[in-house]
Amino acid sequence: MNPMGPLAELRDIVTPPPPSAWPWAPGWWILLILALLLLSTSIWWLWRWRRRSLPRRLALTQLAQLQQQVANPQTLRQLSKLLREVALQTYPWEQVACLNGRHWLEFLDQTGDTTQFTQGPGQILSEGPYRPPKEPLSPKLFVLCRAEERRPQPLSEGISLSLSLSLSLSLSLSI
């Protein structure tokens, strides 16, 4: 009999080979697919948001340029036109296109949650473009218009992004 007995019959511990990285387990494939879906959805939402906000960003740029031309007699007409173009992009055409005068100012008050267009510095938008300029435009009018253009868009109605507004704004910015 062997003096060591059963211990002599033991063999060294054999370690298994390390698990391979390929092929992946099904859980990793599912995680990869979910990550790609999340990434592509995020990119799509970002692209859509940038595309939808382009007219508004162009309008704010044009508003800043108009604010520098306060003494120009055409500034009030251009400002009124700019507000109307933004409204036509944000709200349905049938709701905005036929508005003028007092109704236009009431619409701006209603959408902007203010009374500054019918009772404040915004009153000049209804009759000002048709009269000769007497004095430079009030800075309060530009602040009011900037607030109107930055207001959130209605969720129930989508924006119809027309190429004509983007082109007209970009062309007027280059002039």
Sequence and secondary structure as in RCSB ss.txt:
>XXXX:A:sequence
MNPMGPLAELRDIVTPPPPSAWPWAPGWWILLILALLLLSTSIWWLWRWRRRSLPRRLALTQLAQLQQQVANPQT
LRQLSKLLREVALQTYPWEQVACLNGRHWLEFLDQTGDTTQFTQGPGQILSEGPYRPPKEPLSPKLFVLCRAEER
RPQPLSEGISLSLSLSLSLSLSLSI
>XXXX:A:secstr
  SSGGGGG           SSS  HHHHHHHHHHHHHHHHHHHHHHHHHHHHHHHHHHHHHHHHHHHTTT TTH
HHHHHHHHHHHHHHHS HHHHTT  HHHHHHHHHHHHT SHHHHSGGGHHHHGGGS   S   HHHHHHHHHHHH
S   SSS     HHHHHHHHHHHH 
